[in-house]
């Protein structure tokens, strides 16, 4: 798909509730913590409210569970989503089925699926297709080599005001992810860690890190769900309960 921006879709009644998509994503096969779905939705809403535009991307689509969260934002903002996956555990037809069930047949114009290893594409190819994405999800292969490569790719293509979500960080069953993240951050990078939310490490461009960290803290503080209340309660016992240093950067713990 060439780099094309669409006009925003006319809002459907159910889309007036930003968490509508979280309920839809919950019905798609895959793994995604409800709080991560809601906070990602909040972050994407925050981007839109501040005029941060651009397309989105996910490495590791599976059946489209997290992909649908990104696609909802793309539809609202008139953008597109690029998905890269080997589809060894499912196929593109399953993703099409799940996305059209949620959004309708016309949604197919807003995303493209590349059936390949992420190591087979380079930064120039992605930028030629979707420009510099404002949001990148890394959830493909979970071994050290591939995760490290995906992080380097994200570092090269992310828009300056964009955000990266690296899945399965601190998961003891995916130690390769932890090794890759630590190796990646052991050298100076464009992107740095800003928040950890239930299994995902979020990284932003170093010039925007403080802005994203403050935004995510405000999102948690104002959230009306149990996770928001828990965040506020932990914060009342000291800053160290909600923020920790990591590779020389402050990371908000959601």
C-alpha positions as CSV (number, residue, x, y, z in Angstrom):
1,X,0.0,0.0,0.0
2,X,1.4,3.4,-0.9
3,X,1.5,6.2,1.7
4,X,-2.1,7.6,1.6
5,X,-4.0,9.5,4.2
6,X,-7.7,9.2,4.2
7,X,-10.3,11.7,5.4
8,X,-11.6,10.7,8.9
9,X,-14.6,8.4,8.8
10,X,-17.9,9.8,10.0
11,X,-18.2,8.8,13.7
12,X,-20.6,5.9,14.3
13,X,-22.7,6.2,17.5
14,X,-20.8,3.4,19.3
15,X,-17.5,5.2,18.6
16,X,-18.5,8.1,20.8
17,X,-17.4,5.8,23.6
18,X,-13.6,5.5,23.2
19,X,-13.6,2.2,25.1
20,X,-16.0,0.6,22.7
21,X,-13.1,-0.9,20.8
22,X,-11.8,-2.5,24.0
23,X,-14.9,-4.6,24.3
24,X,-14.6,-5.6,20.7
25,X,-10.9,-6.5,21.0
26,X,-11.8,-8.7,24.0
27,X,-13.7,-11.0,21.7
28,X,-10.8,-11.6,19.3
29,X,-8.4,-14.5,20.0
30,X,-5.1,-13.5,21.5
31,X,-3.5,-12.1,24.6
32,X,-4.1,-8.5,25.9
33,X,-4.6,-7.3,29.4
34,X,-7.8,-5.2,29.6
35,X,-6.0,-2.3,31.3
36,X,-3.4,-2.2,28.5
37,X,-6.2,-2.1,26.0
38,X,-7.8,0.8,27.8
39,X,-4.7,2.8,28.4
40,X,-3.5,2.3,24.8
41,X,-6.9,3.7,23.7
42,X,-6.4,6.6,26.1
43,X,-2.9,7.3,24.7
44,X,-4.1,7.2,21.1
45,X,-7.0,9.5,22.0
46,X,-4.5,11.8,23.7
47,X,-2.4,11.8,20.4
48,X,-5.5,12.8,18.5
49,X,-6.5,15.6,20.9
50,X,-3.1,17.1,20.3
51,X,-3.2,16.9,16.6
52,X,-0.5,14.1,16.4
53,X,-1.3,12.5,13.1
54,X,0.3,9.7,11.0
55,X,-0.2,6.1,10.3
56,X,0.4,3.2,12.7
57,X,2.2,-0.2,12.5
58,X,2.3,-3.5,14.3
59,X,4.9,-6.3,14.0
60,X,3.1,-9.5,15.1
61,X,-0.6,-9.2,14.3
62,X,-1.8,-12.7,15.1
63,X,-5.6,-12.6,14.8
64,X,-5.7,-8.8,15.2
65,X,-6.5,-8.3,18.9
66,X,-4.2,-5.3,19.6
67,X,-4.3,-4.5,15.9
68,X,-8.0,-3.6,16.2
69,X,-7.1,-1.0,18.9
70,X,-4.7,0.7,16.5
71,X,-7.2,0.4,13.6
72,X,-9.9,2.1,15.7
73,X,-7.5,5.1,16.1
74,X,-6.7,5.0,12.4
75,X,-10.3,5.1,11.4
76,X,-11.0,8.0,13.8
77,X,-8.0,10.0,12.5
78,X,-8.2,9.1,8.8
79,X,-5.0,7.1,8.9
80,X,-3.9,3.5,8.0
81,X,-2.3,0.6,9.8
82,X,0.5,-1.6,8.5
83,X,0.6,-5.1,9.9
84,X,3.7,-7.4,9.5
85,X,3.5,-11.1,10.4
86,X,4.5,-14.5,9.2
87,X,0.9,-15.7,9.9
88,X,2.2,-19.1,10.7
89,X,-0.4,-19.5,13.5
90,X,-3.3,-18.0,11.5
91,X,-3.7,-16.3,8.2
92,X,-4.6,-12.9,6.7
93,X,-8.2,-14.1,5.9
94,X,-8.7,-14.5,9.7
95,X,-7.6,-11.0,10.3
96,X,-9.8,-9.7,7.6
97,X,-12.7,-11.6,9.1
98,X,-12.1,-10.2,12.6
99,X,-11.7,-6.6,11.4
100,X,-14.7,-6.6,9.2
101,X,-16.8,-8.1,12.0
102,X,-15.8,-5.1,14.2
103,X,-15.7,-2.3,11.7
104,X,-17.5,-3.4,8.5
105,X,-16.2,-4.2,5.1
106,X,-15.0,-0.7,4.3
107,X,-12.3,-1.0,6.9
108,X,-10.1,-3.0,4.6
109,X,-9.1,0.2,2.9
110,X,-7.4,1.4,6.1
111,X,-4.9,-1.4,6.6
112,X,-2.4,-3.5,4.8
113,X,-0.9,-6.9,5.8
114,X,2.6,-7.9,4.8
115,X,3.1,-11.7,5.2
116,X,6.8,-12.0,6.0
117,X,9.4,-11.8,8.8
118,X,10.0,-8.2,10.0
119,X,13.7,-8.9,9.3
120,X,12.8,-9.1,5.6
121,X,11.8,-5.4,5.4
122,X,13.8,-2.3,6.0
123,X,13.1,1.2,7.2
124,X,13.1,2.7,3.7
125,X,10.3,0.3,2.6
126,X,8.1,1.0,5.6
127,X,8.6,4.8,5.3
128,X,7.7,4.6,1.6
129,X,4.5,2.8,2.5
130,X,3.2,4.6,5.6
131,X,5.6,7.4,6.3
132,X,7.0,7.7,9.9
133,X,4.3,6.0,12.1
134,X,3.0,7.7,15.2
135,X,2.5,4.4,17.0
136,X,4.4,1.1,16.6
137,X,3.5,-2.2,18.3
138,X,6.3,-4.8,18.6
139,X,4.8,-8.2,19.3
140,X,6.4,-10.6,16.7
141,X,9.0,-13.2,17.4
142,X,10.1,-13.1,21.1
143,X,13.7,-14.2,20.8
144,X,16.6,-11.9,21.4
145,X,17.8,-11.4,17.8
146,X,14.4,-10.6,16.3
147,X,13.2,-8.3,19.2
148,X,16.5,-6.4,19.1
149,X,16.2,-6.0,15.4
150,X,12.6,-4.8,15.7
151,X,13.5,-2.3,18.3
152,X,16.3,-0.9,16.0
153,X,13.8,-0.7,13.2
154,X,11.3,1.2,15.4
155,X,14.1,3.5,16.5
156,X,14.8,4.3,12.8
157,X,11.2,4.9,11.6
158,X,9.1,6.3,14.5
159,X,7.8,9.8,14.1
160,X,9.4,12.2,16.6
161,X,6.1,12.6,18.4
162,X,5.2,8.9,18.2
163,X,5.2,6.0,20.7
164,X,6.4,2.4,20.7
165,X,4.8,-0.5,22.6
166,X,7.1,-3.5,23.2
167,X,5.1,-6.5,24.3
168,X,6.0,-9.2,26.9
169,X,8.7,-7.2,28.6
170,X,9.4,-8.6,32.1
171,X,7.6,-11.7,31.2
172,X,9.6,-14.6,32.6
173,X,8.4,-16.8,29.8
174,X,9.9,-14.5,27.2
175,X,13.4,-13.8,28.5
176,X,14.6,-13.1,25.0
177,X,12.5,-9.9,25.0
178,X,14.0,-8.8,28.3
179,X,17.5,-9.5,27.0
180,X,16.8,-7.6,23.7
181,X,15.3,-4.5,25.5
182,X,18.3,-4.3,27.9
183,X,20.8,-4.7,25.1
184,X,19.0,-2.1,23.0
185,X,18.9,0.5,25.8
186,X,22.5,-0.1,26.7
187,X,23.5,2.2,23.9
188,X,22.3,5.8,23.1
189,X,19.0,5.7,21.1
190,X,16.4,8.0,19.7
191,X,13.7,6.2,21.7
192,X,13.8,5.8,25.5
193,X,11.5,4.0,27.9
194,X,8.7,6.1,29.5
195,X,6.1,3.7,30.9
196,X,5.4,0.1,31.8
197,X,1.8,-1.0,31.6
198,X,0.8,-4.6,32.3
199,X,3.3,-6.5,30.1
200,X,4.2,-3.7,27.6
201,X,7.1,-1.3,27.8
202,X,6.3,2.0,26.1
203,X,9.1,4.1,24.5
204,X,9.1,7.6,23.0
205,X,11.6,9.8,21.3
206,X,13.9,11.2,23.9
207,X,12.8,14.8,23.1
208,X,9.1,13.8,23.8
209,X,9.7,11.4,26.7
210,X,8.8,13.8,29.5
211,X,5.6,14.8,27.6
212,X,4.5,11.2,27.2
213,X,5.4,10.3,30.7
214,X,3.3,13.2,32.1
215,X,0.4,12.4,29.8
216,X,0.3,8.7,30.8
217,X,0.5,9.7,34.5
218,X,-2.4,12.1,34.0
219,X,-4.3,9.4,32.1
220,X,-3.9,6.9,35.0
221,X,-4.7,9.6,37.6
222,X,-7.9,10.6,35.9
223,X,-9.0,7.0,35.0
224,X,-12.3,6.0,36.5
225,X,-11.5,2.2,36.5
226,X,-9.9,0.1,39.2
227,X,-6.5,0.4,37.7
228,X,-6.7,4.2,37.9
229,X,-7.8,4.0,41.6
230,X,-4.9,1.6,42.3
231,X,-2.4,4.0,40.7
232,X,-3.6,6.9,42.8
233,X,-3.4,4.7,45.9
234,X,0.1,3.6,45.2
235,X,1.2,7.2,44.4
236,X,-0.1,8.3,47.9
237,X,2.6,6.0,49.5
238,X,5.5,7.6,47.6
239,X,6.7,8.4,44.2
240,X,8.8,5.3,44.0
241,X,5.6,3.2,43.9
242,X,4.7,4.6,40.5
243,X,8.0,5.6,39.0
244,X,11.4,3.8,38.7
245,X,14.7,4.6,37.1
246,X,15.6,2.3,34.1
247,X,18.7,2.7,32.0
248,X,19.0,6.3,33.1
249,X,15.4,7.2,32.4
250,X,12.3,7.6,34.6
251,X,9.7,4.9,33.8
252,X,6.2,5.3,35.0
253,X,4.8,2.0,36.4
254,X,1.1,1.7,35.5
